[in-house]
């Protein structure tokens, strides 16, 4: 069953066309991530799904029902925002029960749902604390718990980890992944962080300038990007791009090689001068210049490389991507 379906959805603010002909299906129990650069329309699309913004044209279905004219509170969705949006005068229990009380749910139902969500999110020791007494990660878990207790048809997350430090982001990301497996619920998640997209998603929707560039599983998009934008957006460090003519006989195609597909080789086709080295312990990122073109090589393990050195890099031709003058994947090179 389809949990969410968007058909030809457009959104304009005055003369500014923000969302352009969006078509998307989210299956029951699927975790879908919207990703793209700032200003691409991903948060606006989430707000249109939630009913916080009206679609200018197109149809939105949640659980098979058209909800274009349905207010947010009646759409069967629960939203977790970037800001925790907790009521400071209510303790954790109060924040989690408020919406259920407003719905008129019986007390036993409220207690059962809060107890279940608290166990899932390890919030039981904090139920009597107020938001000011919690860390950022604990506040975000309360916000997620508040969504869980409503037992929605669809969970919507709007960059929920962006206010957390690196360690908390990783821990909370794991909690959200475990939560999805436990609940089996349909989730739509917005992020600018491609690591979150790659590690959480069943399906990624890459957006640019209000349009969908590509939809697919993380590995499908990583291994078979349809264009240079998608290829460069997914992956850290990002894919290297340079004119194919620098390496091989060719026309105006652009060659793309991922940093992990470059390796040191005495007879390598790429000669570059090192400008910076990042020693990460398990990996070594080498930033070098081939004329005016910067490349990054991600080498496994530790390497004694210094800025100023000239190195040769090789690559597996089967792992090379080619793109035409319009940035589209060259069809004769698609794997």
Secondary structure by P-SEA (a helix, b strand, c coil): cccbbbcbbbbbccccccccbbbbbbccbbbbbbbbcccccaaaaaaaaaccccccbbbbbcccccccccccccccbbbbcccccccccccaaaaaaaaaaaacccaaaaaaaaaaaaaaaccccccccccccccaaaaaaaaaaaaaaacccbbbbccccccccaaaaaaaaaaaaaaaaaacbbbbbbcccaaaaaacccbbbbbccccccccccaaaaaaccccaaaaaacccccccccccccccccccbbbbbccccbbbbccccbbbbbccccccccbbbbbbbcccbbbbbbccccccccccbbbbbbbccccbbbbcccccccccccc
